[in-house]
Amino acid sequence: MTDQNDKSARQVRASRDDRLKSALRENLKRRKLQARERAASTDPSQNDDGSLNEGAAGKTGN
């Protein structure tokens, strides 16, 4: 009877481990995607209006 309990305990443990592995993998994918999006949105090479000079944006000549 204890042999049966050991088998079910191992199955429960294996099932839990599989769920955790899957959840960790999905979390890692999500975090990598977020990091890529953050890096792309803070790209200093270009402003929203396409200009490279922050000081000149929005100023008008008199």
Contacts in CASP RR format, 6 or more apart in sequence:
PFRMAT RR
TARGET T0000
AUTHOR 0000-0000-0000
METHOD contacts of the structure
MODEL  1
MTDQNDKSARQVRASRDDRLKSALRENLKRRKLQARERAASTDPSQNDDG
SLNEGAAGKTGN
45 52 0 8 1.000
46 52 0 8 1.000
47 54 0 8 1.000
47 57 0 8 1.000
49 57 0 8 1.000
51 57 0 8 1.000
END
